[in-house]
Amino acid sequence: MASSQSYEVTVVGGGLGGLTAALALRHRGLRVTVLEQAPQLGEVGAGIQTAPNASRVLLGLGLRRQLEAIHTEPLDQVRRRWKDGSVVGLTSLGRRCKEQFNAPYWHYHRADLHRVLMDACVDPAGPGPVVALHTASKVVELDRTDPARPVAVTDDGRRYTSDVVIGADGIRSQVRDLMGAPDTLLFSGEMAYRALIPGELIAADPATRWLVDRYQSTIWYGPDRHLVHYMIRGGEFLNIVACVPCTDEVAEKWSVAATAQDLVDAFPGWDDRVPAMLSKAKEDVSCFALYHRRRDPVWQDGRVALLGDACHAMLPYQAQGASQAMEDAAVLAEELGAVTTDGIEAALRRYVDRRAKHAGMVQDASLQNKTFYHFPDGPEQRARDEKLRRDFDGESDLSYDWLWGGSPLNDPDLGAFSYQFTR
């Protein structure tokens, strides 16, 4: 009988969720192999937010020093009206999050955060066995002839046998299909433009200079569309996410290249500061269809289980997709790290029990915000704006105290990671 400290886990997918899972499992003493289908490990050029619930998981994995080196901290969250840019809601984020939730709200370049996780996975000085990372490893088959030792088979015929297989392979998860889970994918009818605008161009223009004077996370609300922007890499880039009705081409292709002019044209009649900002985008503008999954508690079959977008892909309107995957990773490691091989299936069931309802509630809230953000001007819009003026939690049925304040873990030591202020 293998001890809990020696069995093997294969994680399919080397994104943020998969690497967080690999690192958390390593900390529990498990031997982890990550199979990533891309030819090299990395992330697209875009920003990402970690709310206090995800920051707490990352700090608990010993990454504080590395995260402090790459983060940008928004001091406020601002909600603006599309037509004139007037502020309809403003709440403190920076200091307030650390005081109230004992963990920070930080922004990153996705590639920087991914690099920190990858380095920690393979750091020979870290706790537990070093994670084995394999790129160009597209999984095309699960051989479960021996249910206790599932085999992930790649497209070039390599076979990776382990005690557990975790599908952390994204919204179009191959593991999910191979596991036989139901097809829960839904099209939102919307698409998102994504761009990184050089901060020096923003700072040089008096019309946009205000964006670098005080770092904020900003959401502009308008009819049928909204715009999110925030600084990353200490002002090196302004990260843009612009959600608009989807074209037939993007719905079919999932992702297409776009231009700065496409971005500007997507927001006709908006406050002058919007085209002033968006027109500065360079050639790396992309556009992708927004799909999500309906709530579904089936994340496990035997010794195969799902994590992150593979089981609960959500719209980006709560900025919680990666954060929820990180919570999954922490809970998965807590359950698998507590059992020997004969307890694996029960541990996976407990993982799903602890995470499916929670992540599902965040999925629902993200979907609610699709309507809430996009009211046409009129009575519903005015009622929404009044609610936001009064209440930071005005967006959805979810409370930020619930979403950001609690730990997904049973580990009492997590409370020791008090986020003390540094000067």
C-alpha positions in Angstrom: 0.0 0.0 0.0 1.4 3.4 -1.0 1.4 6.0 1.6 -0.3 9.3 1.2 3.1 10.9 0.6 4.0 8.8 -2.4 1.2 8.4 -4.8 1.0 10.0 -8.2 -1.3 12.6 -9.7 -1.5 13.6 -13.4 -2.8 17.1 -14.0 -3.9 17.7 -17.6 -3.5 21.4 -18.4 -0.7 23.8 -17.4 -2.7 27.0 -17.0 -3.2 29.0 -13.8 -5.6 26.5 -12.3 -3.5 23.4 -13.2 -0.3 24.9 -11.9 -1.9 26.0 -8.7 -3.2 22.5 -8.2 0.2 21.0 -9.0 1.9 23.3 -6.5 -0.6 22.7 -3.8 -0.4 18.9 -4.3 3.4 19.1 -4.2 3.1 20.8 -0.8 1.1 17.8 0.4 3.9 15.4 -0.7 2.3 14.0 -3.8 4.2 13.3 -7.0 2.7 15.4 -9.8 3.0 15.4 -13.5 1.6 18.2 -15.6 0.7 17.6 -19.3 0.2 20.8 -21.3 -0.8 20.6 -25.0 0.9 23.9 -26.0 4.5 23.7 -27.3 5.6 25.8 -24.4 4.3 26.8 -21.0 3.0 30.3 -20.8 0.0 32.6 -20.8 -1.4 35.1 -23.2 -0.6 38.8 -22.9 -3.5 40.0 -20.7 -4.2 41.1 -17.2 -5.8 39.1 -14.4 -7.2 40.0 -11.0 -6.9 38.0 -7.9 -9.5 38.9 -5.3 -8.7 38.3 -1.6 -10.1 34.7 -1.8 -7.5 33.7 -4.4 -4.7 35.9 -2.9 -5.2 34.0 0.4 -4.6 30.7 -1.4 -1.5 31.9 -3.2 -0.1 33.5 0.0 -0.7 30.2 1.8 1.5 28.5 -0.8 4.4 30.7 0.2 4.3 33.0 -2.7 4.1 36.4 -1.0 7.6 37.6 -1.9 7.2 36.6 -5.6 3.7 38.1 -5.9 4.8 41.4 -4.3 7.4 41.7 -7.0 4.9 41.4 -9.9 1.6 42.9 -8.6 -0.1 46.2 -9.2 -2.6 47.2 -6.5 -5.8 49.0 -7.4 -6.7 51.5 -4.7 -10.4 51.7 -5.7 -13.1 50.0 -7.8 -14.9 52.6 -9.8 -18.1 52.2 -11.8 -18.8 54.8 -14.5 -21.7 55.7 -16.8 -21.1 55.2 -20.5 -22.3 58.5 -21.8 -20.5 61.1 -19.7 -18.1 59.0 -17.6 -19.8 60.1 -14.3 -19.0 57.9 -11.3 -22.0 55.9 -10.1 -20.1 53.8 -7.6 -16.8 53.9 -5.9 -15.4 51.7 -3.2 -12.0 51.3 -1.6 -10.0 48.2 -2.5 -6.3 48.4 -1.6 -6.1 49.0 2.1 -9.6 48.0 2.8 -9.2 44.5 1.4 -6.1 43.9 3.6 -7.8 45.2 6.7 -11.2 43.6 6.2 -10.4 40.4 4.4 -6.8 39.8 5.6 -5.6 39.4 2.0 -4.9 41.8 -0.9 -6.8 42.5 -4.2 -4.0 42.6 -6.8 -3.7 42.8 -10.6 -1.0 41.0 -12.6 0.1 40.3 -16.1 -1.1 36.8 -16.6 2.3 35.6 -17.9 4.0 37.0 -14.7 1.6 35.1 -12.4 2.0 32.0 -14.5 5.8 32.2 -14.3 5.7 32.5 -10.5 3.6 29.4 -10.2 5.7 27.5 -12.7 8.9 28.4 -11.0 7.5 27.3 -7.6 6.4 24.0 -9.0 10.0 23.1 -10.2 12.0 24.9 -7.5 14.3 22.2 -6.1 14.3 24.0 -2.7 10.5 23.9 -2.3 8.6 21.5 -0.1 7.6 18.1 -1.6 8.7 16.4 -4.9 9.5 18.6 -7.8 6.6 18.7 -10.3 7.3 17.2 -13.7 6.2 19.5 -16.5 5.7 18.2 -20.1 4.7 20.5 -23.0 3.5 19.4 -26.4 1.5 16.8 -24.6 -2.1 16.8 -25.9 -4.1 14.1 -24.1 -6.4 12.2 -26.5 -7.3 9.1 -24.6 -7.9 7.9 -21.0 -7.1 4.2 -20.6 -9.0 3.0 -17.5 -8.5 -0.7 -18.0 -7.2 -0.7 -14.4 -9.6 1.8 -12.7 -7.1 2.3 -9.9 -4.3 3.4 -12.3 -5.8 5.6 -15.0 -3.5 6.3 -18.0 -3.5 9.6 -19.8 -2.4 8.9 -23.4 -1.0 11.7 -25.6 -1.4 12.2 -29.3 2.1 10.9 -29.9 1.5 7.7 -28.0 3.1 8.5 -24.7 1.4 7.0 -21.7 1.3 8.6 -18.2 0.0 6.2 -15.5 -0.9 7.5 -12.1 -3.3 7.1 -9.3 -5.4 10.2 -10.1 -6.1 12.2 -13.3 -7.2 15.8 -12.9 -8.6 17.6 -15.9 -7.6 21.3 -15.6 -7.7 21.7 -19.3 -10.0 24.7 -19.8 -13.4 25.4 -21.1 -13.1 23.0 -24.0 -11.7 20.2 -21.8 -10.6 17.0 -23.5 -10.6 15.2 -20.1 -14.2 16.2 -19.6 -15.2 14.6 -22.9 -13.1 11.5 -22.3 -14.6 11.1 -18.8 -18.1 11.1 -20.4 -19.4 14.2 -18.5 -22.4 15.9 -20.0 -22.0 18.7 -22.5 -22.9 21.8 -20.4 -21.4 24.5 -22.7 -23.6 27.6 -23.4 -23.0 30.6 -25.7 -23.6 33.9 -24.0 -24.3 35.9 -27.2 -21.4 38.2 -26.3 -17.7 38.5 -27.2 -14.8 40.3 -25.5 -12.0 42.3 -26.9 -8.8 42.1 -25.0 -5.8 44.4 -25.4 -2.8 45.7 -23.5 -2.2 49.4 -24.2 1.3 50.8 -23.5 1.2 52.9 -20.3 3.6 55.4 -21.7 1.0 56.4 -24.4 -1.7 56.7 -21.7 0.6 58.9 -19.6 1.6 61.1 -22.5 -1.9 62.2 -23.4 -3.7 64.7 -21.2 -7.0 63.0 -22.1 -5.9 59.7 -20.5 -3.2 60.8 -18.0 -5.7 60.4 -15.2 -5.5 56.6 -15.6 -1.9 56.6 -14.2 -2.4 59.2 -11.5 -4.2 56.7 -9.3 -4.4 53.0 -10.0 -8.0 51.9 -10.0 -10.1 49.0 -11.4 -12.8 50.6 -13.6 -16.0 49.3 -15.1 -18.0 51.4 -17.5 -21.7 50.4 -17.8 -23.6 51.0 -21.1 -26.5 49.6 -23.1 -25.6 46.1 -24.3 -21.9 46.5 -23.5 -19.4 47.3 -20.9 -15.7 48.1 -20.5 -13.2 47.1 -17.9 -9.7 48.5 -17.5 -6.8 48.5 -15.0 -3.1 49.0 -14.9 -0.6 46.1 -14.7 3.2 45.9 -14.3 3.2 49.1 -12.3 1.8 51.1 -15.1 3.6 49.5 -18.0 0.3 48.5 -19.6 -3.4 49.4 -19.3 -5.3 46.1 -19.5 -8.6 46.3 -21.5 -11.5 43.9 -21.5 -14.4 45.2 -23.6 -17.6 43.1 -23.8 -20.0 43.6 -26.7 -22.6 41.6 -28.7 -21.0 38.8 -30.6 -20.6 38.7 -34.4 -21.4 35.5 -36.3 -17.7 35.1 -37.3 -16.4 35.2 -33.7 -19.2 32.9 -32.5 -18.1 30.4 -35.1 -14.3 30.7 -34.8 -14.2 31.4 -31.0 -11.3 33.8 -31.4 -10.2 36.3 -34.1 -7.6 39.1 -34.4 -8.9 42.6 -34.2 -7.6 46.2 -34.4 -7.7 49.4 -32.3 -10.2 50.8 -34.7 -12.5 47.8 -34.1 -12.3 48.5 -30.4 -13.2 52.2 -30.9 -16.0 51.4 -33.3 -17.5 49.0 -30.7 -18.3 51.9 -28.4 -20.1 54.6 -30.5 -21.3 57.6 -28.7 -19.4 56.8 -25.4 -17.7 59.5 -23.4 -14.7 61.0 -25.2 -12.2 59.4 -22.8 -13.2 56.0 -24.1 -12.0 56.4 -27.7 -9.0 58.4 -26.5 -8.0 55.3 -24.4 -9.0 52.6 -26.8 -7.4 54.2 -29.9 -4.0 53.7 -28.4 -4.1 49.9 -28.6 -1.5 48.3 -30.8 -1.6 45.3 -33.0 -2.1 42.7 -30.3 -5.9 43.2 -30.0 -7.8 39.9 -29.8 -11.5 39.1 -29.7 -13.1 35.9 -28.4 -16.5 34.5 -28.0 -17.8 34.3 -24.4 -19.0 30.8 -23.6 -19.8 29.4 -20.2 -21.1 26.3 -18.5 -24.4 25.7 -16.8 -24.1 24.6 -13.3 -23.4 20.9 -13.0 -22.2 18.9 -10.0 -20.8 16.0 -12.0 -17.0 16.7 -11.8 -15.8 13.2 -11.0 -15.8 9.6 -12.4 -13.8 7.2 -10.4 -10.3 8.5 -10.1 -10.7 11.2 -12.7 -11.9 14.6 -11.7 -12.2 18.1 -13.1 -11.1 21.5 -12.0 -11.6 25.2 -13.0 -13.1 26.0 -16.4 -13.4 22.3 -17.2 -16.3 22.0 -14.7 -17.5 25.5 -13.9 -16.5 28.0 -16.7 -18.1 31.3 -16.0 -18.5 34.6 -17.7 -15.9 37.2 -16.7 -18.5 39.5 -15.1 -17.5 38.7 -11.5 -13.7 38.5 -12.3 -13.6 35.2 -10.5 -12.8 32.5 -13.1 -9.1 32.0 -12.2 -9.8 32.7 -8.5 -12.4 29.9 -8.3 -10.0 27.5 -10.0 -7.3 28.4 -7.4 -9.8 27.6 -4.6 -10.5 24.3 -6.4 -6.8 23.6 -6.4 -6.4 24.3 -2.7 -9.4 22.1 -1.7 -8.3 19.3 -4.0 -4.9 19.2 -2.4 -6.3 19.3 1.1 -8.5 16.2 0.4 -6.0 14.2 -1.7 -3.2 15.0 0.7 -5.1 13.5 3.7 -5.6 10.0 2.3 -3.8 6.9 1.1 -4.5 5.4 -2.3 -7.5 3.4 -1.1 -9.2 6.7 -0.1 -8.7 8.6 -3.3 -12.3 8.3 -4.7 -13.9 9.3 -1.4 -11.5 12.3 -1.3 -12.4 13.4 -4.8 -16.1 13.1 -3.8 -15.5 15.4 -0.8 -13.6 17.8 -3.0 -16.6 18.0 -5.4 -19.0 18.3 -2.5 -17.1 21.3 -1.0 -16.6 23.1 -4.3 -19.5 22.5 -6.8 -22.2 24.5 -5.0 -19.8 27.3 -4.1 -18.4 27.7 -7.7 -21.9 27.3 -9.1 -23.1 30.3 -7.0 -20.3 32.3 -8.5 -21.3 31.1 -12.0 -24.8 32.3 -11.4 -23.7 35.7 -10.1 -21.4 36.2 -13.2 -24.4 35.4 -15.4 -26.7 37.8 -13.5 -24.2 40.6 -14.1 -24.4 40.1 -17.9 -27.9 41.6 -17.6 -27.1 44.0 -14.7 -24.2 45.7 -16.5 -26.0 46.1 -19.8 -29.3 47.8 -19.0 -30.5 50.3 -21.6 -30.9 53.8 -20.2 -34.2 54.0 -18.4 -35.8 53.0 -15.1 -33.8 49.7 -14.6 -30.6 51.5 -15.3 -31.4 54.3 -12.9 -32.4 51.9 -10.2 -29.2 49.9 -10.7 -27.1 53.1 -10.5 -28.8 54.2 -7.3 -28.2 50.8 -5.8 -24.5 51.0 -6.6 -24.2 54.4 -5.1 -25.5 53.0 -1.8 -24.0 49.5 -1.7 -20.7 47.9 -2.9 -22.5 44.6 -3.0 -25.1 46.0 -5.3 -24.1 44.0 -8.4 -25.5 40.5 -7.8 -27.0 38.4 -5.2 -23.6 37.5 -3.9 -22.0 39.3 -0.9 -18.4 40.2 -1.2 -18.1 39.4 2.4 -19.0 35.8 1.5 -17.0 35.7 -1.7 -13.8 37.4 -0.5 -13.9 36.9 3.2 -13.9 33.1 3.8 -11.3 30.5 3.2 -12.2 27.4 1.1 -9.9 25.4 3.4 -10.3 23.6 6.6 -6.6 24.2 7.4 -6.5 26.3 10.6 -2.9 27.4 9.7 -4.2 29.5 6.8 -5.3 32.1 9.4 -1.7 32.6 10.2 -1.1 34.3 6.9 -2.1 37.7 8.2 -1.4 40.3 5.6 0.7 42.8 7.5 1.2 46.2 5.9 4.7 46.8 4.4 6.1 50.2 3.9 
